[in-house]
């Protein structure tokens, strides 16, 4: 006699976390995508502010990785726009930037980013920070 298992409940099925990667450099996006997908995350990509805002509307990610030097509108300005929207205000934003001058970190965090990583990015630190911020949003 064959017994069928009941389908898993919603609590038992964990849907992959969605991460929006906003980065205009294709190689940087590709590296981040490969690393995050290998950890089980769903990655949505945008190359500029317009694509990022459309992706936010469509996918509602649990975390954003934001290049600060975007074409058209800076990552700092885009961060302010995202944080001004009540639907998105609680999404953690990790800045990815080559800016390493004195005061850059403070300026970027003041714009609304929740964390800051300097380029070139250490992949292990990236994964650690992503996991840390996602675990905070689950509580």
For each residue, the residues with C-beta under 8 A, 3 or more apart:
1:
2:
3:
4:
5:
6:
7:
8: 12 13
9: 12 13
10: 13
11:
12: 8 9
13: 8 9 10
14:
15:
16: 40 41 42
17: 41 42 62 63 134
18: 41 42 43 44 59 60 61 62 63
19: 36 41 42 43 44 61 62 63 64 65 130
20: 44 45 46 52 55 56 59 61 63 64 65
21: 29 32 33 36 43 44 45 46 64 65
22: 46 47 48 49 51 52 64 65 66 67 70 75 78
23: 28 29 32 45 46 47 65 67 96
24: 47 48 67 69 70 71
25: 28 29 67
26: 29 30
27: 30 31
28: 23 25 31 32 67 96 119 121
29: 21 23 25 26 32 33 45 47
30: 26 27 33 34
31: 27 28 34 35 121 123
32: 21 23 28 29 35 36 43 65 96 121 126
33: 21 29 30 36 37 43 45
34: 30 31 37 38
35: 31 32 38 39 123 126 127
36: 19 21 32 33 39 41 43 127 130
37: 33 34 40 41 42 43
38: 34 35
39: 35 36 127 130
40: 16 37
41: 16 17 18 19 36 37 130
42: 16 17 18 19 37
43: 18 19 21 32 33 36 37
44: 18 19 20 21 55 59 61
45: 20 21 23 29 33 55
46: 20 21 22 23 51 52 54 55
47: 22 23 24 29 51 71
48: 22 24 51 52 70 71 72 73
49: 22 52 53 70 72 73 77 78 81
50: 53 54 72
51: 22 46 47 48 54 55
52: 20 22 46 48 49 55 56 64 78
53: 49 50 56 57 78 81
54: 46 50 51 57 58
55: 20 44 45 46 51 52 58 59 61
56: 20 52 53 59 60 61 82 88
57: 53 54
58: 54 55
59: 18 20 44 55 56
60: 18 56 87
61: 18 19 20 44 55 56 64 91
62: 17 18 19 91 92 134 137
63: 17 18 19 20 91 92 93 94 130 133 134 137
64: 19 20 21 22 52 61 82 91 92 93 94
65: 19 20 21 22 23 32 93 94 96 126 130
66: 22 75 78 79 93 94 95 96 113
67: 22 23 24 25 28 70 75 96 97
68: 74 75 76 95 96 97 99 108
69: 24 74 75 97 98 99
70: 22 24 48 49 67 73 74 75 78
71: 24 47 48
72: 48 49 50
73: 48 49 70 77 78
74: 68 69 70 77 78
75: 22 66 67 68 69 70 78 79 95 97 108
76: 68 79 80 107 108 111 113
77: 49 73 74 80 81 111
78: 22 49 52 53 66 70 73 74 75 81 82
79: 66 75 76 82 83 93 95 111 112 113
80: 76 77 83 84 111 112
81: 49 53 77 78 84 85
82: 56 64 78 79 85 88 89 91 93 112
83: 79 80 88 89 93 112
84: 80 81 89
85: 81 82 88 89
86: 89
87: 60
88: 56 82 83 85 91
89: 82 83 84 85 86
90: 137
91: 61 62 63 64 82 88 137
92: 62 63 64 114 115 133 134 136 137
93: 63 64 65 66 79 82 83 112 113 114 115
94: 63 64 65 66 113 114 115 116 117 129 130 133
95: 66 68 75 79 108 109 113 115 116 117
96: 23 28 32 65 66 67 68 117 119 121
97: 67 68 69 75 100 104 108 116 117 118 119
98: 69 118 119
99: 68 69 104 108 118
100: 97 104 118
101: 104
102:
103: 106 107
104: 97 99 100 101 107 108
105: 108 109 116
106: 103 109 110
107: 76 103 104 110 111
108: 68 75 76 95 97 99 104 105 111 113 116
109: 95 105 106 112 113 114 116
110: 106 107
111: 76 77 79 80 107 108
112: 79 80 82 83 93 109
113: 66 76 79 93 94 95 108 109 116
114: 92 93 94 109 133
115: 92 93 94 95 129 133
116: 94 95 97 105 108 109 113
117: 94 95 96 97 121 122 125 126 129
118: 97 98 99 100 121
119: 28 96 97 98
120:
121: 28 31 32 96 117 118 125 126
122: 117 125 126
123: 31 35 126 127
124: 127 128
125: 117 121 122 128 129
126: 32 35 65 117 121 122 123 129 130
127: 35 36 39 123 124 130 131
128: 124 125 131 132
129: 94 115 117 125 126 132 133
130: 19 36 39 41 63 65 94 126 127 133 134
131: 127 128 134 135
132: 128 129 135 136
133: 63 92 94 114 115 129 130 136 137
134: 17 62 63 92 130 131 137 138
135: 131 132 138 139
136: 92 132 133 139
137: 62 63 90 91 92 133 134
138: 134 135
139: 135 136
